[in-house]
Amino acid sequence: MTATDGAKGTVLVTGGSGFLGGRAIIDLLERGYDVRTTVRSKSKAPRIEENISNEIGHPAGIEFFEADLASDDGWAEAVSGCRYVLHIASPFPPNKPKDPQELIKPAREGAVRVINAALDAGVERIVMTSSVAAIRGGENPEDRFYNEDDWTDVDAVGAYPQSKTLAEQAAWDLVDQRGERQKLATICPSAILGPVMPDDDSYSLEGIQRLLDGMPAVPEIGFSWVDVRDVSAAHIAAMEKPEAGGQRFIASGPFLWLLEVSEILREKLPELAKKAPTRKAPKFMVRIMAIFDPGARPLIADIGQRNDFDTTRAKEVLGIEARPLEETFVECAESLAARG
């Protein structure tokens, strides 16, 4: 297959088994693109094909290629003949690794592998998923909204923000070295929620599930939230729009504390969210929880911290306007409940 075959050409989506990757595949297929994706093992392929086919209502017809961020094998074949690449795959373990390089190395080296292969294959545009974690880490003495000119200080943050920052910086360094800056765009989403498929999993989805399952009180933690469908749309717009080349884009909606999210769920879904907490937990309680629950440990540093983001560039260049968060929370909760 060549880049001119098919109505719109072929797009490679790395990380097609993930929450965002799967949504991007659905949206690309519905827009008339041919889609291929990478998996570490082709044993995953039938399940991914089944889930996406069920979502779109007909056989998806996805091409699967075996490739791993930690190895050069398979990437040249995966990108051959593609018009575009959405590099969404990145490691995100539920718990803090003992060695930060467990996250940093595959994220950074994987980005370099994918982008080098894509440039060698002559693709028109590469869109890489970064994160607001690559933007907001460090000092903000002016207490202002963060924007795309901000970069995280890797010496001031943990392994995951380091991995996202260093991977994105490596991507920009690479395209600059090769004189191909206009071929890259990066999307920096905040906490991603929205309707899920049967196997979807992510840290932010876990937060909603915990609220639904019930807890005595919720820590004073908040996030800027964004719908997975808006993040997918941002990737595709950055892929298609010539003027998006060479730019970073923040994909985010408003900031809400977890207790505010819990209140929305209780109001909109009174039966489903009847166990959702109504009280705020003091900081000392979160520290005690973290002794017994590794998932609570990364939250301690963020207690009481608020971060807001300027999304003007995504609105003006990509035409992305975040949908109402109440809709996102409700559809996320309903889909989590539906899959049991």
N, C-alpha and C positions, 0 to 999 in steps of 0.2 A: 504494500500500500504506500502511495506517495502522498505528499502534503496536499495535492490537488484532488485526490480521490474524495468522493462523498460531497455532500452539499456544502459543508463548512470546514472540512478537514478533521484531523485527528488531534485529540488532546490527551496527553499523559497526565494522570492524577496520581501522585505518590501518596501513600497513606490512605488508599481507598477503603480500607477496613475500619477507619476511624469515624467519629461523629461528624466532623466537618468534611472529611474526604468523601464519605458516602453521600452527603447532601450535595456536594459539588458535582458528583457524578450524575445524580438525578437531574439536577438543573441543566447540566450540559447536554444530556440525552434529550431532554424536553426542548432544548433550543436547536436540535438538529445536528449536533456534533457526534462524530464517532469517538468513543472513549476507550482508553486502555488504562490499566492501573498496575501498580507493582505490589507484590506480596512477598514476604520472606519465604513462604511455602505455598505452593499451588494447592495444597490441601484445603486452604481457606477459600479458594475460588468458588466452589459450588454454593457455599453459604452466602457469600457476598452477592453473587449473581441472583440467588433466590430472593434475598431481602430487597434488593433494588428493583427486581422485576415485579415484586408484589407492590412496591410503592408506585411504580409508573403504570402498572396495569397490563404490561406485555413483556415478553422476553427482552432483557436489557441488551444482550449481545456484546458484553464487555470483553475485551482482550486482556488476558492476564500474563504478566511477566514476572519471573522470580528475580528479585534484586534486594539487596540489603544495604542500608546506609553505611555499614562498616566494611564493605567490600566493593571493589571496582567491577566485579562480575555482573553482567546482565544489563548495565545501564546503557551502553551503546545500542544494544538491541531494543531496549524499551523505548528510547527516544527516536529511533530511526523512522523517518517518514512523518514525524509529528509536526504539526503547525504551531502548537502551543504546549507549554508545560506548566501545570500547577503543582508546585512543590510544597505539599501540605504535611508530609510525614516528618515527625520529630519525636524523640523520646520524651515521655512524661510519666515517670513512675509515681505511684501513689504516696510513697514515703521518701524522705530525704536520703539520698545515697551516702554511704560512708565516704566514698571518694567522689568529689565533684566531677572528675574526668569521666565517670561512668555516663554522665549526661552530656558534658561539654564536648567530648571527643566525637561521638557519633553525630551530634547535631551539627557541629562545625564542619567536620570532614564530609559528612553526608551532603551538606549543602554544596560544598565545593565539587563533589563528585557529580551530583545531579546537574549543576549549572554548567560545568565543563562539558559534560556529555551533550547537553542541550545546545550549547553554543557550537560545538563541533558538528552537530547534526543540522545546524542552520535554522533553528526554530525562530519564529517571529517575535515571541514574547515569552518570558518566564515570569510567573507570579509566585512569590515565595511567602508562606505564612510565617510571620514573626509573631510578636506579641506586645501588648503594652508593657509587659515585663521588661522589654528592651528599651523602654522610654522613661518609666516612672521611678526607677530605682536610684536612690541618692537624695541629695538635698534639693528642696524647693523653697528657698527662703522667702520668695515673693508670694507664696501661697496662691499661685495662679493655676489656670488650666494648663495641663501639659499639651504640647503639640509635636509635630513630626521633627522639629529641629532638636528635640531633647533626646539624650542618650543616657542609659543607665550607667552608673559608675560600678563596674564589675567588682571593685574592691569593697563595696558597701552592701553587697547582696549575697544571697545563697546560690546554690547550684543551678536551680532552674532558671532564674533571671540571667545568670551568667551564661548559661547555654544558649538562650535565645538571643542575647546581645552579641555574643562572640560569633554565633552562626550568621546573624544578619550582617555584621561588620565584615566577616569573611566573604560573604556574597558580594557586597558592594566593592570590596577591594579587588575581587576577581574580575568583575565585569569592567572595572576601571582599568586594570592591567591589560585586559584584552581589547580595550577600546570599544566596548559594547554596552555602555551604561544604559542606553535607551531601550535595551532589550529586557531589562529587569524592572519589576515593580514589587514592592513588599506591602503586605497587609498586616497591620498590628491590631488584632482584636483584643477586646477585654474579655470578661468571663462569659463564655458562650453557653446559651441555653436554647430550648426550643423542642419541637416534637422529635421523638427518638424512634429509631428502628430497633428490632429485637436485641441486637448485640451491641448497641451503642454504649459507650462508657466514657466519662471524663470527670475531672475533679469538680467542675461546677455542677454537673448533674448529680454527683454524690451529695452536694450540699442541699439540693432540693429534696432528694430522697430522704435525707436525715430529718429535714423539717417535717415531711409527711409522716415519717415513722414515729415522730414525737421525741422530745427531749425536755428535761425539766426547765431549762432556760437556754437562751441562745447568746453566744458571746457578742460583744460589741464589735462585730466585723461587718464590713460592707464591701461591695464591688460596684464598678461600672459594668452593667450587664448589656448583652447584645444577643439578638436572635441569630441562630445558626443560618437561617435563610438569608438574612441581611449580609452576613459575612461571606456566604457563598456568592451572593450577587455582587459583592465588592470584588471578589477574586475575578469573576467573569468580566465585569466592567473594566477592571485594570488590564485584563488580557486583551480585550477587544479594542479599547480606546487608544489610538496612537499617542495622544497627549499624556497618557498615564505613565509612559516610559520614563525611567530614571527617578521615580518618586516613591516615597513612603506614604502610606495612608493609614490613619487610625480608624478602626471600625468599632464603634462603641455607642451605647445608649447612656441613659442617666445613671448616676450613682444612687444606690439604695442600700441601707443597712439590712442585714439578715432579718432583724425583727420586723422591718417594714415589709419584706418579702413574705414573711410568715403571716402578717396581718392581711395581706392581699389574698393569699391562698385560703385563709380561714373565711374571708368575706365571699370570695368568688366560688369556692368549692367547699362549703361547710361540712359535707359528709366526708369527703375524701381527706380533708385537712383538719379534721376535728382534734387530732393529737398535736397539731403544730403548736410550738411554744408561744406563750404570751408574755414572758418575762425575760429580761436581760440578765445574763450571768455576770457576776463580778469577775475581775481579772484573775483573782486568786483561784476561783473555781476552775477556770480554763487551764491554769497551770496544773491543778490536780488531775483534771481530765486527761491532760497530755501525758501524764505518767502511765496511764492505762490504755490510752488510745493514740497510737502513733499518728493517725490521721489528723489529730488536733494540734500536733506540735508545730507545724508550719504557720498556724494561725496566730501564735502568741505575739510575734513581732508586729502583726498588722492590727492588733486591738486598738480601736479608737482612731485609726488612720483613715483619712478620706483622700481619694484621688479622683480628680475630674479631668476630662479630656476634651480638647477642641477638635471637633469633627468637621470643621469648615471645608477642608480640602476634599474629603470624601464626598461631601454634598455637592461641591462645585465642580469637581473634575469627574467623579464617578457617577454622580446622580443618585447617591445612596442616602436615603432618609430612614433612620431607624424606626421600626414599627413600634406601637405602644407596648410597653413592657408587661402590662397586665395580660395582654393576649399571649405573650411569650410564656409567662409563668403558668398560666392556666393550661395551655396546650402541652407544655413540658410535663406538668404534673399529671394530666390526664393520660398522656402516652406512657409515662412511667408506670402508672397504675394498671393500664391496660395490658402491659406485658408481664405484670405480676412481680 
